[in-house]
Amino acid sequence: MTKELKRLSILMLAMFLVLFGSTSWIQVVDTDSLANNDRNTRSLYDSYEVQRGSIIASGSAIASSEPSDDVFSWQRVYTDADMWAPVTGYINPALGSATGIEQSMNQELSGTGSSQFLDRIDQIFTGQSPQGSNVVLSLDSDVQRAAYEALGDLQGAVIAIEPSTGRVLAMASTPSYDTNLLASHDTNAVQSTYAELDAAVNHPLYNRAIAGNLNPPGSTFKLVVVSAALASDDFTPESTLPNLATYTLPGTSTAIRNAGGGTCGSGETVTIADALRLSCNIPMAQLAVKLGDDAILEEAEKYGFNSSFSMPLESTASTYPRGLSADKTALTGFGQGDVRATPLQMAMVSAGIANDGIVMNPRMVDEVIAPDLSVQQTYEDSEYGRALEEDLATEMVQMMIANVDNGAASNARIDGVKVAGKTGTAENGSDDPYTLWFTGFAPADDPEVAVAVVIEDGGGQGQTGTGNTIAAPIAKKVMEAVLGK
């Protein structure tokens, strides 16, 4: 072999090795990131060439694929579509779009994920038709139905989670929509339906449980403020604050009042525990000013505020602003001002308190199962962090029990079960309907479920409805569904 030919051979070998390494890197290491790239529609189109896996809840498929007689081969079909819409979302080959679990778990459902590489090779060698894997959700069908039916015609959302694991048990949002209509292969019909839904003033496409236009959390945020007070070591549940009928916000001429218009019970002072039980605004505003916005911000972020969570659905971050003036800090003491929250976030606050002060990352998927029923992937529980020391969490639990037993959250009571909870009735403007809230957990001594409910547009009652009259009974039905009551 001549010297020139030898050099050429070495060069060709080097080029081959570089090409082999690059393609291997793309196909193995970078496959997930490339497939999830918003500009890469190839994986979405490829997913229509296979029988897509099912989305499963409580052992039954809530989304599955049936043969179709058009170019897309398979038609996606949803069971109890309106009830499950905020969870499953939809996938549409005619529009090349997907939402919900259909989007976030697309690789697994279409069989294109890196964990399914060997299965694809096996299908090629055995001549099997390509098929996606099944995604098994943590959600419970009975609890989901209880949440959806309890919401009824109201505009709002419910989310229920296991405090000790972070597993989502229910995620309902109303008004909802029929995902089958948006999965149709009739492009004109789908575009017309989507345009109508998108233009609707009540926003049925929103998943209000984790996103949408976020609401002020109202008095449910008092849990975070009291948690910050206990964590500071400067306050206990029996610490007292001046019991005023009106309170002028620092540096302003603006006066605020308690919901009832008078003082927070009798006496010249009121304890933090009683202020929380009776849901009084003035003591909490004073407490917030004493703590300062930095302390409240730090505690709020320990529960998850200012963070987004991938479950794998992406949540909108609930917000507690930085650098607040004293008057703005006072407003946050009772969940007003610029504080905004999702039901997911307020459920995480309750769940963290219920779980001895440890906040778990929320998750919606338990397993990915191959067509041959082998388990390809399991999802583990994980901690977000500690929000409160265990002894202080115990004190919070006792105060939340008092809220339900003989306080402002009485409509969440369940016969034979200790329930811990907190209501909220948030203002949105001088003439605008209130936003109504409840968050809590049960059983209080051995928590199985933490729940949060938000009802927008005043529950149809303008400024006369309250969190206790409208949101708390909904939460009660969801907790009962979990407990088998």
TORRO-18753 format. One line per field, with one value per residue: x, y, z of N, C-alpha, C in turn; residue in one letter. Coordinates in steps of 0.02 Angstrom, whole numbers. Each point is the difference from the previous one (the first is absolute). Layout:
n.X (X,...)
n.Y (Y,...)
n.Z (Z,...)
ca.X (X,...)
ca.Y (Y,...)
ca.Z (Z,...)
c.X (X,...)
c.Y (Y,...)
c.Z (Z,...)
rest (A,...)
END
This chain:
n.X (43,-14,46,-14,-3,55,25,-19,25,53,2,-12,44,41,-14,9,55,18,-16,30,50,-2,-11,47,37,-16,11,53,50,-4,-20,1,58,22,-24,24,45,-23,61,2,-33,61,17,-30,27,59,-25,-19,61,-7,-18,-27,42,-29,-43,26,-61,20,49,-28,-6,28,52,-24,30,-41,-3,30,-45,42,36,-35,-36,9,-56,17,-16,-41,7,-64,-2,-58,-13,29,-34,-2,-14,-44,-36,27,-2,24,-2,-63,5,23,-50,22,-39,6,-21,-45,11,-10,-42,8,63,-22,-50,47,31,12,-15,51,-45,-27,65,11,-55,24,61,-30,-36,57,36,-51,5,3,-63,28,14,-36,28,-24,-32,22,-57,17,-36,-47,-29,-9,60,24,-42,20,61,-4,-34,43,44,-31,-45,35,30,40,32,18,44,14,40,42,-10,1,-33,-48,-25,-15,-54,-5,-22,-46,-25,-39,-34,-21,26,-27,50,-53,-31,49,-18,-55,-3,-58,47,-47,-26,62,18,-60,6,64,-17,-53,36,45,-55,-17,-45,-25,36,-39,44,-14,57,-56,9,32,-47,-6,-50,58,-24,-19,42,-8,-46,-1,22,-49,-10,19,-40,-47,9,3,-55,-26,18,-24,-35,-31,-35,-54,-38,29,46,-1,-53,8,-55,11,-45,48,34,39,3,60,10,-62,-53,20,-64,17,-45,-22,-8,-3,51,5,10,57,-64,-6,10,49,14,32,-5,58,-6,-26,50,37,-23,-1,58,32,-15,-27,-11,-24,-32,-18,-17,-28,-22,-17,-23,-30,3,62,-24,-51,40,45,-51,-26,62,0,-59,41,-16,-14,-28,22,-51,41,-63,8,-66,10,13,-45,55,-17,-23,56,-17,53,31,-45,-39,1,-31,42,50,-30,-9,63,-5,-46,56,8,-10,66,-24,24,-50,25,-53,41,17,-64,-8,54,-30,-62,22,35,-52,-41,52,-17,-24,-2,20,-45,42,-47,-34,-8,62,-26,-23,48,-51,43,-7,58,-19,59,27,-5,-43,28,-46,53,-17,-6,46,-43,-18,34,-65,-6,28,11,30,26,13,16,31,25,11,18,33,21,10,24,30,5,28,29,19,38,23,-55,-9,61,-40,30,-58,25,15,61,-25,55,-14,-4,-46,-23,-9,26,18,-36,-32,-12,-9,59,-24,-12,61,-29,27,29,39,16,-5,-1,-5,-15,-17,-23,26,-55,-28,32,-44,-8,-43,-8,-41,-1,0,25,14,-5,32,40,-19,-46,29,15,62,-28,-38,51,59,-13,-64,29,42,-53,-34,51,6,-65,9,50,-37,-37,-14)
n.Y (-60,46,46,25,-63,-11,60,-13,-61,26,45,-48,-37,53,15,-65,-1,59,-22,-58,34,43,-47,-36,55,16,-62,3,44,28,-63,0,34,-36,-55,29,11,61,7,-54,2,-24,8,60,13,-20,36,27,-23,7,-58,58,1,-34,46,-24,-2,-21,-19,57,-11,58,-24,-14,-44,21,-54,39,24,42,50,15,-47,45,-11,56,-39,44,-32,17,20,28,-56,-32,48,27,-65,-30,57,18,-43,41,-53,18,19,-62,-9,13,-21,21,-57,12,61,3,-49,44,6,-3,43,33,-22,66,-15,28,-2,18,18,-41,28,58,-16,-22,55,29,-34,12,57,17,18,58,4,50,29,-32,56,-23,33,47,32,11,-45,-33,16,-16,-52,-14,15,-34,-48,6,10,-49,49,-7,58,-53,-23,-64,-5,-66,-1,-51,21,-65,2,44,-63,22,9,65,18,39,20,51,19,-56,-50,-18,-35,-40,58,8,-63,28,-40,27,23,9,-59,-26,32,-17,-63,-3,30,-40,-53,17,15,-56,40,-62,5,-40,29,43,-18,18,-66,13,32,31,42,7,-25,54,-29,65,-16,-40,60,9,-60,31,51,-40,-38,57,16,-61,1,61,-44,51,-50,-7,-55,6,18,61,27,65,1,21,49,46,-3,53,-15,-24,64,-19,21,-56,-7,-54,-48,-31,-62,-9,41,-47,-11,-30,-8,-18,52,29,-65,-29,-65,-21,-46,47,41,-56,-21,63,-12,32,55,39,-50,-29,56,7,-65,10,58,-32,-48,42,32,12,2,37,37,0,10,49,17,-10,30,38,55,32,-60,-27,-42,-51,-20,-4,11,54,16,47,35,-18,60,13,65,27,23,-28,53,34,48,-13,-1,53,20,-18,33,24,-11,65,56,-9,-32,-51,-43,-59,-37,-18,64,17,-49,25,58,-21,-27,56,35,-34,11,21,44,-60,40,-38,-19,36,-57,-13,-23,-62,-21,-24,-27,-48,-6,-28,58,0,12,53,32,14,35,27,-4,66,21,50,-13,20,9,-50,14,-64,25,44,-49,-33,57,1,-65,11,51,-40,-45,48,15,-66,-16,59,2,34,-62,16,24,-7,3,-56,-30,-2,56,6,59,14,65,36,45,26,65,-3,63,23,41,64,-13,-31,-56,-30,-19,-60,-12,-59,-11,-65,-41,-66,-44,44,-58,-14,54,-9,59,40,49,28,47,21,49,11,65,-4,-53,53,16,23,45,-46,-36,-54,-4,16,43,15,21,12,7,34,30,9,11,37,27,5,20,36,22,-2,63)
n.Z (0,-45,14,-62,-24,35,-19,-62,10,30,-50,-46,34,4,-63,-13,39,-28,-62,14,28,-52,-45,31,6,-62,-21,40,1,-60,-4,68,6,-51,26,56,-47,16,-28,38,-57,-15,65,-7,-60,24,50,-57,-10,65,26,15,52,48,21,57,26,60,-39,-18,-66,9,-33,-60,-40,-48,-40,-45,-42,34,-22,54,-27,47,33,31,51,28,57,12,-63,15,33,-50,-32,62,3,-40,-3,-58,-50,-46,-41,-7,64,13,44,62,50,63,28,-47,22,66,-16,-49,22,62,-10,-34,55,5,63,31,49,-59,-1,51,24,-23,24,56,-4,-15,46,41,-34,64,0,-16,64,23,53,52,13,58,9,43,-46,46,-39,56,18,-61,-1,62,-19,-57,29,50,-50,-33,3,55,5,-5,52,-3,49,-3,53,-4,62,12,-58,2,3,-61,39,-9,-61,25,-58,20,-56,-29,-35,-57,27,-6,13,44,6,-24,-53,15,-39,-45,16,3,-54,-24,23,-20,-55,2,16,-44,-34,30,29,6,-56,-36,-41,48,25,30,0,-58,-34,-60,9,32,56,33,44,13,44,-54,-23,44,-30,-55,13,24,-53,-34,33,-5,-65,14,38,-30,-28,38,-2,61,-45,28,-30,-10,35,-61,-4,-1,-57,12,-64,20,18,15,-33,-28,17,35,-13,53,-21,66,-11,47,65,15,13,63,39,35,11,-50,14,-23,46,40,-16,1,59,18,-29,49,-35,46,43,-55,-14,65,1,-59,24,57,-40,-41,-58,22,62,-21,-39,49,43,-37,-11,66,-9,-38,35,-56,2,-56,-6,-15,-19,-65,11,-36,62,4,7,62,15,32,-8,-28,53,41,-7,56,-35,-50,44,28,-62,-7,58,-43,-35,11,-32,-5,53,-36,-7,-15,-15,-50,-4,4,-45,-31,14,-13,-57,-7,22,-41,-41,61,-44,-29,-48,-30,-48,-30,-9,-65,-9,1,-60,-39,-33,-19,-67,18,28,-27,60,-38,39,58,32,29,64,6,42,9,63,53,13,44,58,15,53,-44,-42,55,17,-62,6,63,-25,-48,48,39,-57,-4,58,9,-64,-43,12,34,-60,25,52,22,4,61,-32,26,-17,-34,9,-55,11,-56,8,-61,12,-53,38,1,-65,0,-28,58,19,-3,60,-5,52,-2,52,-14,51,45,32,-60,-26,-35,10,-41,10,-59,16,-63,18,-65,-17,62,-39,-41,57,-48,45,-10,-47,35,21,58,-32,-40,19,64,-17,-49,40,37,-56,-17,61,-1,-62,25,50,-55,15)
ca.X (-43,41,-7,-58,-60,-5,-25,-69,-38,-5,-45,-68,-19,-12,-63,-54,-8,-32,-70,-32,-7,-49,-68,-16,-15,-65,-53,-4,7,-40,-65,-56,-1,-18,-71,-42,10,-62,6,6,-67,7,-23,-72,-26,15,-44,-63,12,-4,-58,21,-16,-57,9,-39,-14,-38,-4,-38,26,-39,18,24,0,-39,16,-39,4,32,73,33,-2,-29,-40,3,-66,3,-56,-17,47,-2,25,72,33,60,52,23,8,-19,51,-35,46,-18,29,68,4,-17,1,-8,42,14,60,58,22,-7,50,-19,-62,13,52,62,44,65,-8,-35,43,5,-66,-6,43,-34,-56,28,23,-55,-52,-60,-20,23,-53,24,-9,-55,18,-44,-3,-11,-67,-51,-61,-55,15,-7,-71,-28,22,-32,-72,-9,7,-62,0,41,63,51,43,16,56,9,64,21,51,64,33,-7,-39,-63,-57,-53,15,-59,-6,-62,-30,47,-16,3,63,-11,-12,64,42,-28,43,-32,37,-45,-42,42,18,-59,-12,52,-10,-56,23,52,-31,-49,20,13,64,-2,64,46,4,1,31,72,19,-54,9,5,-42,26,-21,-41,19,39,71,16,39,71,21,7,58,60,4,25,69,45,14,-21,-72,-32,-72,-32,23,-58,4,-55,-65,-29,-56,27,73,24,60,58,19,-57,-62,-47,-18,-29,-43,-13,-57,-62,-6,18,64,9,-21,1,65,43,49,-23,57,9,-43,-69,-4,-3,-62,-55,20,-1,50,42,58,48,35,49,51,41,45,51,46,34,-13,54,-14,-58,24,41,-43,-42,41,11,-59,-2,-14,51,28,-45,9,-14,-31,40,-30,36,-43,19,26,-36,47,3,47,57,9,-64,-4,-34,-72,-12,12,-59,-53,15,-15,-63,-3,-22,56,28,9,-41,13,-39,-22,56,44,-32,-2,67,7,-34,34,63,-17,-24,55,51,40,37,-38,19,-12,-60,9,-63,12,29,39,-7,-5,8,-57,0,-18,59,8,59,24,-39,13,9,-16,59,-13,17,39,-35,-27,-11,21,-55,-39,-38,-53,-52,-38,-41,-54,-49,-36,-43,-57,-46,-35,-56,-43,-41,23,-28,-1,-43,-35,44,-3,-20,-19,47,68,28,20,37,-12,-1,-38,21,-47,45,-28,32,-17,-56,-65,8,-16,55,27,-13,52,9,54,4,18,-35,-14,52,49,35,-25,-1,-13,-2,-41,-10,-56,-9,-61,5,-62,-44,-45,-65,-33,30,39,-37,24,61,36,-31,-66,2,61,10,-40,30,59,-26,-20,61,32,-41,12,65,-6,-52,-58)
ca.Y (60,61,44,43,-39,-14,61,8,-50,24,58,-26,-34,52,32,-47,-3,62,-4,-51,27,55,-28,-38,49,29,-51,-30,47,61,-16,29,73,18,-17,47,67,26,8,-66,-30,-67,-51,3,-33,-71,-33,-19,-59,-59,-1,37,-32,27,34,-43,22,-51,-62,6,49,61,21,-59,9,-47,6,48,-15,55,-5,0,-70,-10,55,3,0,16,-20,53,49,64,-10,-12,46,34,-50,-31,44,-33,-1,7,-5,47,65,-9,31,-43,33,-44,-59,-19,37,-8,-70,-20,-50,-65,-22,-15,-51,29,20,-35,-61,-49,-15,-72,-24,16,-48,-64,3,-4,-68,-49,19,25,69,45,17,40,-27,27,43,-12,59,-7,25,-48,17,18,65,48,11,38,69,29,8,49,66,12,55,54,14,-10,-59,-40,-47,-40,-34,-38,40,-35,-20,50,-27,35,-46,29,65,18,70,15,-44,-42,-8,-68,-9,-37,47,29,-55,-19,8,49,62,57,-7,11,71,37,-15,31,73,14,-10,50,65,-1,45,-39,-34,-72,-32,8,-49,45,-33,12,56,49,65,-17,39,11,-57,21,-22,-62,18,11,-58,13,54,-29,-45,42,26,-54,-16,54,-11,59,-5,-65,8,40,70,44,60,47,-21,63,-4,27,3,41,-29,43,49,18,18,-54,-42,-65,-27,-71,-17,13,72,17,-27,-72,-25,50,11,50,-35,-63,-44,-20,-59,22,40,-47,-38,44,30,73,31,51,-29,-30,55,23,-51,2,58,-17,-49,29,-38,-49,-62,-33,-25,-60,-56,-16,-37,-67,-39,-7,62,24,-58,-39,-71,-44,-57,43,63,57,47,71,15,46,55,47,49,22,71,33,50,-25,-5,-57,-59,-9,-31,-71,-36,-36,-27,49,33,-30,-72,-39,-71,-53,-51,-45,30,0,-70,-16,29,-46,-65,7,2,-67,-48,18,57,-16,9,-48,20,-32,-40,-27,-64,-54,-47,-8,-72,-19,-39,-68,9,8,68,31,56,17,68,-2,60,41,57,68,29,9,67,13,-54,-45,22,58,-25,-27,57,23,-48,11,62,-13,-40,47,36,-41,-21,54,62,27,-52,-52,-40,-54,-54,-67,-39,-53,14,65,35,62,39,73,30,65,38,51,56,12,68,24,-25,-65,-58,-27,-66,-39,-52,-44,-49,-38,-70,-47,17,45,-36,-47,29,-38,45,73,24,72,19,70,15,67,35,1,-57,23,37,66,11,-27,-68,-5,-62,-51,-21,-29,-40,-53,-61,-36,-35,-55,-56,-30,-36,-59,-49,-32,-38,-50,18)
ca.Z (0,-3,57,-11,10,72,32,-19,37,69,0,-9,61,50,-17,15,73,21,-20,41,68,0,-9,60,52,-15,5,68,55,-11,-30,37,-5,-68,-11,37,-27,-29,-73,-31,-7,-26,49,3,-60,4,49,-32,-41,44,46,59,62,37,64,44,69,38,-38,-62,-48,-9,-68,-37,-73,-40,-71,-40,-71,-36,-7,65,23,67,27,73,30,71,42,47,-26,35,68,-1,-47,25,11,-62,-57,-62,-53,-64,-57,-53,18,25,66,56,65,57,2,-70,-21,45,-3,-70,-21,28,-31,-70,-5,-26,54,4,40,-41,-57,-10,-23,-71,-36,2,-46,-68,-15,4,-47,34,-14,54,48,56,67,40,56,57,41,71,15,17,-38,45,29,-55,-13,56,-8,-59,11,53,-30,-37,-48,25,-34,50,-5,60,-5,61,-2,59,33,13,-63,-53,-55,-13,0,-41,-29,-38,-16,-36,-51,-36,-71,-26,-35,-62,-54,-20,-26,-65,-58,-44,15,3,60,59,3,21,71,40,-1,44,69,15,6,53,54,61,-10,14,-15,57,55,57,58,1,-44,-11,32,71,46,68,41,57,67,2,6,70,22,-14,45,67,-4,4,69,43,-20,22,71,38,12,10,-12,52,-3,-9,-41,17,-29,-25,-47,-62,1,-56,-29,13,-50,-42,35,-17,58,-15,52,-1,-42,36,13,69,24,-7,65,53,31,-30,-42,-28,-14,-69,-11,-7,-61,-56,5,-18,-65,5,-44,32,35,-47,-31,49,6,-61,5,50,-30,-57,-62,-13,37,-30,-64,12,19,-58,-48,27,-19,-73,-36,-47,-35,-43,11,-56,34,-45,-21,29,36,3,67,44,11,56,-27,40,11,13,52,60,-11,-44,41,42,-41,-12,61,-9,-68,-50,-32,-61,7,-45,13,-31,48,13,51,66,22,24,67,47,0,36,71,18,-5,50,-22,-61,-62,-53,-68,-27,-61,-26,-36,40,-40,-72,-11,-70,-27,27,71,43,25,-30,40,59,24,72,39,14,45,-21,55,64,10,71,44,15,58,-20,-44,44,25,-56,-9,52,-16,-59,25,33,-53,-24,56,28,-30,-63,-52,29,-51,-23,49,-22,59,20,-25,16,-60,10,-60,1,-55,-24,-41,-24,-38,-65,-20,41,-23,-32,42,40,-15,61,9,58,-2,62,-7,44,70,25,39,-44,-63,-62,-56,7,-55,-7,-44,-16,-37,-27,-17,57,1,-24,53,5,61,58,15,39,-8,42,-25,-68,-14,50,-13,-56,27,42,-43,-27,54,13,-53,14,62,-9,41)
c.X (44,-13,-61,-66,-11,-28,-74,-45,-10,-48,-72,-26,-17,-66,-60,-13,-34,-74,-39,-13,-53,-70,-21,-19,-70,-56,-9,-1,-47,-71,-58,-3,-20,-74,-46,8,-63,2,4,-69,4,-27,-76,-32,12,-49,-66,8,-5,-65,23,-22,-58,24,-49,-7,-44,-12,-38,29,-47,18,29,-5,-40,18,-45,11,29,75,35,-3,-36,-37,3,-71,6,-65,-13,43,1,31,76,39,62,59,28,20,-24,60,-36,49,-15,30,72,10,-20,4,-4,50,17,63,61,27,-3,49,-19,-62,9,55,66,49,64,-6,-34,41,2,-66,-9,42,-34,-59,23,17,-56,-57,-64,-15,23,-58,29,-14,-57,26,-51,4,-10,-72,-50,-66,-57,10,-7,-73,-33,18,-37,-74,-14,6,-62,8,42,63,56,40,9,62,7,66,11,56,68,38,1,-40,-65,-55,-58,23,-59,-4,-63,-6,53,-22,9,64,-8,-10,65,49,-23,50,-30,28,-46,-43,40,18,-59,-14,51,-10,-56,20,49,-30,-50,24,15,59,-1,65,50,-1,9,33,74,22,-60,18,0,-39,37,-27,-42,26,35,74,19,39,74,26,10,59,65,10,28,73,50,23,-20,-74,-20,-74,-35,26,-59,16,-58,-64,-39,-59,19,76,22,66,58,15,-55,-57,-54,-12,-28,-40,-1,-64,-66,-11,19,69,1,-17,3,71,42,53,-31,61,4,-46,-72,-9,-5,-66,-60,12,-6,58,49,59,52,38,55,58,47,49,55,53,43,-7,54,-14,-58,19,39,-43,-44,39,17,-59,-8,-18,61,37,-53,16,-20,-24,-15,-36,36,-49,26,22,-47,50,-9,54,57,-2,-64,7,-42,-75,-17,12,-60,-56,14,-14,-66,-11,-26,62,22,15,-48,17,-44,-28,55,43,-32,-10,68,14,-32,37,66,-10,-20,57,58,47,39,-45,27,-12,-62,16,-66,7,33,48,-10,4,2,-61,-3,-12,61,7,65,29,-47,21,-1,-22,63,-20,17,42,-41,-22,-3,24,-61,-43,-43,-56,-57,-43,-46,-60,-55,-41,-47,-59,-51,-39,-62,-48,-45,22,-32,-4,-46,-33,44,-2,-25,-14,51,71,22,27,37,-9,2,-39,32,-54,38,-36,40,-11,-63,-68,4,-18,62,26,-2,47,-15,63,3,17,-38,28,58,55,40,-19,6,-8,4,-34,0,-55,2,-64,4,-70,-51,-46,-69,-37,33,45,-37,23,65,35,-32,-66,5,61,8,-43,26,60,-22,-17,62,36,-40,11,66,-8,-54,-61,-63)
c.Y (62,43,45,-38,-16,60,10,-49,22,58,-23,-34,51,34,-45,-3,62,-1,-49,26,54,-27,-39,47,30,-50,-27,54,59,-14,33,76,23,-14,50,72,23,5,-67,-33,-73,-53,1,-35,-76,-36,-22,-63,-65,2,30,-37,34,41,-33,31,-53,-63,3,55,61,34,-61,15,-55,9,51,-15,58,-7,-4,-68,-10,63,-3,8,10,-20,54,62,65,-5,-4,50,35,-47,-27,51,-37,-1,0,-2,51,69,-5,30,-50,41,-54,-58,-24,34,-18,-72,-27,-55,-70,-28,-20,-52,26,22,-42,-66,-56,-22,-75,-30,14,-48,-68,-2,-6,-72,-51,16,24,71,44,22,39,-34,35,40,-9,60,-16,18,-57,21,21,69,55,15,40,74,34,12,50,71,18,55,59,8,-5,-63,-33,-40,-34,-38,-39,38,-34,-16,55,-25,38,-51,26,69,18,76,11,75,-38,-5,-73,-8,-40,46,30,-54,-22,13,48,69,60,-1,15,73,42,-10,35,76,20,-7,54,69,5,41,-38,-48,-75,-36,8,-62,40,-31,17,61,47,67,-11,50,17,-55,19,-30,-67,15,16,-59,11,53,-27,-48,40,27,-53,-16,52,-8,60,-3,-72,9,44,71,44,60,46,-19,63,-13,29,7,39,-29,48,47,22,25,-53,-44,-66,-24,-76,-14,17,73,21,-25,-75,-33,57,8,50,-31,-65,-43,-15,-59,20,42,-45,-37,41,36,75,30,46,-30,-29,54,27,-49,1,58,-14,-48,31,-44,-51,-66,-37,-29,-65,-60,-22,-42,-70,-46,-7,63,22,-57,-32,-74,-39,-66,-62,60,57,47,71,15,47,53,34,50,15,76,39,55,-28,-7,-59,-65,-16,-35,-74,-41,-38,-16,47,35,-38,-75,-36,-74,-45,-45,-50,27,-2,-70,-21,31,-45,-66,4,2,-70,-51,20,55,-12,6,-47,31,-35,-41,-34,-69,-49,-43,11,-75,-14,-38,-72,-1,0,73,29,55,11,69,0,65,39,60,65,34,4,72,19,-59,-39,24,60,-20,-29,55,28,-46,13,64,-11,-45,46,41,-37,-17,56,68,15,-52,-58,-46,-54,-59,-65,-41,-56,11,69,31,64,43,75,25,66,32,62,53,10,71,21,-28,-70,-57,-26,-65,-40,-60,-46,-41,-35,-73,-42,-70,41,-36,-51,18,-46,45,73,27,76,11,74,7,73,30,-3,-59,18,43,68,6,-25,-70,2,-67,-56,-25,-35,-45,-58,-62,-41,-40,-59,-61,-35,-40,-64,-54,-38,-48,-54,12,6)
c.Z (0,60,-7,12,74,37,-15,38,72,6,-6,63,55,-13,16,75,27,-17,42,70,4,-6,61,57,-10,13,71,54,-7,-22,36,-8,-70,-13,35,-25,-35,-76,-36,-1,-22,48,7,-59,3,46,-30,-43,41,39,66,63,35,60,48,69,33,-42,-65,-44,-3,-66,-35,-75,-34,-74,-34,-74,-40,3,67,35,67,23,76,27,75,36,52,-15,40,70,1,-42,28,12,-66,-52,-62,-47,-67,-58,-55,13,23,69,53,64,55,0,-71,-25,43,1,-71,-20,25,-35,-73,-10,-26,54,2,39,-40,-61,-15,-24,-75,-41,-3,-50,-73,-18,1,-49,31,-23,57,44,58,66,36,59,55,48,74,18,10,-33,45,30,-53,-14,56,-6,-57,12,55,-27,-40,-51,24,-42,51,-10,67,-15,67,-7,65,35,6,-63,-53,-60,-7,-7,-42,-24,-45,-10,-40,-12,-38,-74,-20,-41,-64,-60,-26,-23,-69,-56,-51,18,8,63,63,7,24,74,44,3,47,73,21,12,59,60,65,-8,16,-14,57,44,64,62,5,-40,-8,29,76,43,64,45,60,65,3,7,72,29,-10,48,71,2,5,71,47,-15,24,72,43,19,13,-17,51,3,-17,-44,20,-38,-20,-46,-68,8,-62,-25,8,-58,-46,43,-12,62,-24,59,-3,-40,34,17,70,18,-11,67,51,27,-39,-44,-25,-15,-74,-16,-10,-63,-61,0,-24,-66,-1,-39,37,39,-48,-38,46,6,-60,3,50,-29,-54,-62,-15,35,-31,-68,8,16,-59,-51,25,-17,-75,-38,-41,-36,-44,10,-63,28,-42,-28,35,34,-8,71,37,23,67,-19,48,10,12,53,58,-12,-46,37,44,-39,-12,63,-3,-75,-53,-29,-62,7,-47,9,-42,55,16,57,69,27,27,68,52,5,39,75,24,4,45,-23,-63,-61,-53,-69,-27,-62,-18,-32,48,-42,-74,-14,-75,-25,26,75,47,19,-28,44,58,24,76,32,13,42,-35,53,64,7,73,41,25,58,-17,-48,41,28,-55,-10,51,-14,-59,19,33,-51,-22,57,26,-25,-67,-55,19,-52,-31,48,-33,62,13,-22,21,-65,20,-63,11,-61,-21,-43,-24,-41,-64,-26,36,-21,-30,47,36,-31,65,3,59,-13,67,-12,51,-11,28,38,-42,-73,-61,-61,22,-62,-1,-52,-12,-41,-21,-10,57,7,-23,51,12,61,62,18,40,-14,40,-29,-68,-10,49,-12,-60,23,43,-42,-29,53,18,-52,11,60,-4,42,-42)
rest (M,T,K,E,L,K,R,L,S,I,L,M,L,A,M,F,L,V,L,F,G,S,T,S,W,I,Q,V,V,D,T,D,S,L,A,N,N,D,R,N,T,R,S,L,Y,D,S,Y,E,V,Q,R,G,S,I,I,A,S,G,S,A,I,A,S,S,E,P,S,D,D,V,F,S,W,Q,R,V,Y,T,D,A,D,M,W,A,P,V,T,G,Y,I,N,P,A,L,G,S,A,T,G,I,E,Q,S,M,N,Q,E,L,S,G,T,G,S,S,Q,F,L,D,R,I,D,Q,I,F,T,G,Q,S,P,Q,G,S,N,V,V,L,S,L,D,S,D,V,Q,R,A,A,Y,E,A,L,G,D,L,Q,G,A,V,I,A,I,E,P,S,T,G,R,V,L,A,M,A,S,T,P,S,Y,D,T,N,L,L,A,S,H,D,T,N,A,V,Q,S,T,Y,A,E,L,D,A,A,V,N,H,P,L,Y,N,R,A,I,A,G,N,L,N,P,P,G,S,T,F,K,L,V,V,V,S,A,A,L,A,S,D,D,F,T,P,E,S,T,L,P,N,L,A,T,Y,T,L,P,G,T,S,T,A,I,R,N,A,G,G,G,T,C,G,S,G,E,T,V,T,I,A,D,A,L,R,L,S,C,N,I,P,M,A,Q,L,A,V,K,L,G,D,D,A,I,L,E,E,A,E,K,Y,G,F,N,S,S,F,S,M,P,L,E,S,T,A,S,T,Y,P,R,G,L,S,A,D,K,T,A,L,T,G,F,G,Q,G,D,V,R,A,T,P,L,Q,M,A,M,V,S,A,G,I,A,N,D,G,I,V,M,N,P,R,M,V,D,E,V,I,A,P,D,L,S,V,Q,Q,T,Y,E,D,S,E,Y,G,R,A,L,E,E,D,L,A,T,E,M,V,Q,M,M,I,A,N,V,D,N,G,A,A,S,N,A,R,I,D,G,V,K,V,A,G,K,T,G,T,A,E,N,G,S,D,D,P,Y,T,L,W,F,T,G,F,A,P,A,D,D,P,E,V,A,V,A,V,V,I,E,D,G,G,G,Q,G,Q,T,G,T,G,N,T,I,A,A,P,I,A,K,K,V,M,E,A,V,L,G,K)
END
